[in-house]
Structures are given as structure tokens and as C-alpha cells.
């Protein structure tokens, strides 16, 4: 008897987030092109960034009818947080955001919503990097002032075991090729692929998680880019 478990979900990665109008318009175009209907969303923002009001406003303009913010569920168990159809992880300092998410066990909640409930994951900049197997590349862009030394990401993007793709936000295709050429072999072996996501585009990944006994992998079903000029 097979014990294989499969689940499919969508990952939307950007460099610009919902705290600015351009980011909202980019997500709006993605929703239109992908025929996505906004319903319920959990906003993984950091209160000290003071962007919740504008992010909530933009979510309402996009058509979301049920909007939850992380600050209202700090310290809660996963079972106390509502099920939603969309998860949004903000831009900002990657390490500060990861530290906040981990301290409140929101990482468990995100994976449960996306993997078990097929929620769509929207990651902007830091949220795009954190979606992968490892976010160690963020050391090249952000200050690790919170002292994180475990760099395992959410593992939502395609991977086998601990090797998978990583996204570098704010880089054009040519810039990321230069970035790759300057990586040492240890770093190159950490990733199956290094992709860019430029400021004016969204990278959409249709993913399939496959669990077969103790083995887990995420396969890429389809990849495309949508640009807002």
C-alpha cells in the first residue's frame, strides 16, 4: 500500500510589497492574469515597521474581505489562528522578520496553511527569500543583527531534501547571472537554481509537495513571470 501524500499550491514572489502602491498594482495584475479571487488573507508584517494600516488598505482595495494581521495573534497556538486562503510575508530585514515569525511559531502556521490547506503564499523581498529551503543568501543583503544562526527557510519552493531553488529579489536577470558567477562552490551546491525577481515583476510558481514515507520534496509544475510596466 502506498503512503505517498501529494498537495499542490501556488507561490507568488515579488520584490515590492503591499506597503506601496506599485506592489499592490503588481499583485492586482497577477490576480487578474491568474484569475485569482481575493478572499481571506493573513498579513505577516512587523508592527515596528508601522505599515499595517497601508497594507490593510491595499488588501481591501484588492478585494480581500477577511484580513488578519500577525500582531493580533502573537503567542497564540496554530490552532487559534484562522484558516485563510492567502498568506502574505512582508518585505524588510529578512533576519528580523524571520526572528519575529519563529518566536511566535508563525512558521508552523504558514506551512500548515500553504501545504495542508493549499493557501497561496505571497512573499515580498524578505518574504520571497524566506520561502526557499535556505535564506542564508540574505546575509549578502541584510544585517543579521538579531543573531540568527539557523538558516532553514519555509521550504515552500521546489527542492529535494535540503537542496532547492532560491530567489534573489531586486535583481535583474543579468545582475543575478553576475551574482552567480561570484558565488563559491559551497554556495552554488546549496541551491539547485538561483532565480531573480526584478522590481517590476512577480514570479509565480505552481508547486507540488510529495511526501513518500520519510522522504519529502517539492516539485515545480509551472513557472512564469508577470510584469507591471
ChimeraX attribute file (.defattr): number of C-alpha atoms within 10 A of each C-alpha:
attribute: neighborCount
match mode: 1-to-1
recipient: residues
	/A:1	3
	/A:2	6
	/A:3	9
	/A:4	12
	/A:5	11
	/A:6	15
	/A:7	15
	/A:8	20
	/A:9	19
	/A:10	22
	/A:11	22
	/A:12	22
	/A:13	30
	/A:14	32
	/A:15	27
	/A:16	27
	/A:17	27
	/A:18	27
	/A:19	22
	/A:20	13
	/A:21	14
	/A:22	16
	/A:23	23
	/A:24	20
	/A:25	17
	/A:26	23
	/A:27	26
	/A:28	20
	/A:29	17
	/A:30	21
	/A:31	14
	/A:32	11
	/A:33	10
	/A:34	11
	/A:35	9
	/A:36	12
	/A:37	12
	/A:38	17
	/A:39	16
	/A:40	20
	/A:41	25
	/A:42	22
	/A:43	22
	/A:44	23
	/A:45	24
	/A:46	20
	/A:47	11
	/A:48	7
	/A:49	10
	/A:50	11
	/A:51	15
	/A:52	20
	/A:53	10
	/A:54	14
	/A:55	22
	/A:56	19
	/A:57	14
	/A:58	20
	/A:59	24
	/A:60	15
	/A:61	13
	/A:62	17
	/A:63	13
	/A:64	17
	/A:65	12
	/A:66	14
	/A:67	15
	/A:68	17
	/A:69	18
	/A:70	20
	/A:71	14
	/A:72	9
	/A:73	15
	/A:74	15
	/A:75	13
	/A:76	12
	/A:77	13
	/A:78	18
	/A:79	8
	/A:80	10
	/A:81	16
	/A:82	13
	/A:83	18
	/A:84	20
	/A:85	18
	/A:86	23
	/A:87	24
	/A:88	22
	/A:89	28
	/A:90	27
	/A:91	24
	/A:92	17
	/A:93	17
	/A:94	24
	/A:95	24
	/A:96	18
	/A:97	20
	/A:98	22
	/A:99	14
	/A:100	19
	/A:101	21
	/A:102	11
	/A:103	11
	/A:104	18
	/A:105	16
	/A:106	22
	/A:107	17
	/A:108	14
	/A:109	20
	/A:110	26
	/A:111	19
	/A:112	15
	/A:113	22
	/A:114	22
	/A:115	21
	/A:116	14
	/A:117	16
	/A:118	17
	/A:119	23
	/A:120	22
	/A:121	29
	/A:122	25
	/A:123	26
	/A:124	27
	/A:125	25
	/A:126	30
	/A:127	31
	/A:128	28
	/A:129	28
	/A:130	29
	/A:131	28
	/A:132	23
	/A:133	25
	/A:134	22
	/A:135	25
	/A:136	20
	/A:137	15
	/A:138	19
	/A:139	12
	/A:140	8
	/A:141	12
	/A:142	14
	/A:143	13
	/A:144	15
	/A:145	9
	/A:146	12
	/A:147	10
	/A:148	12
	/A:149	9
	/A:150	9
	/A:151	16
	/A:152	14
	/A:153	20
	/A:154	19
	/A:155	23
	/A:156	26
	/A:157	27
	/A:158	25
	/A:159	22
	/A:160	16
	/A:161	12
	/A:162	17
	/A:163	18
	/A:164	23
	/A:165	21
	/A:166	27
	/A:167	26
	/A:168	25
	/A:169	26
	/A:170	18
	/A:171	17
	/A:172	16
	/A:173	14
	/A:174	10
	/A:175	13
	/A:176	20
	/A:177	14
	/A:178	10
	/A:179	14
	/A:180	15
	/A:181	9
	/A:182	11
	/A:183	11
	/A:184	9
	/A:185	8
	/A:186	8
	/A:187	12
	/A:188	14
	/A:189	12
	/A:190	17
	/A:191	17
	/A:192	15
	/A:193	15
	/A:194	16
	/A:195	18
	/A:196	24
	/A:197	24
	/A:198	22
	/A:199	20
	/A:200	17
	/A:201	24
	/A:202	28
	/A:203	21
	/A:204	20
	/A:205	22
	/A:206	18
	/A:207	21
	/A:208	21
	/A:209	22
	/A:210	17
	/A:211	15
	/A:212	13
	/A:213	10
	/A:214	7
	/A:215	10
	/A:216	16
	/A:217	20
	/A:218	21
	/A:219	18
	/A:220	14
	/A:221	13
	/A:222	11
	/A:223	11
	/A:224	10
	/A:225	15
	/A:226	17
	/A:227	14
	/A:228	15
	/A:229	7
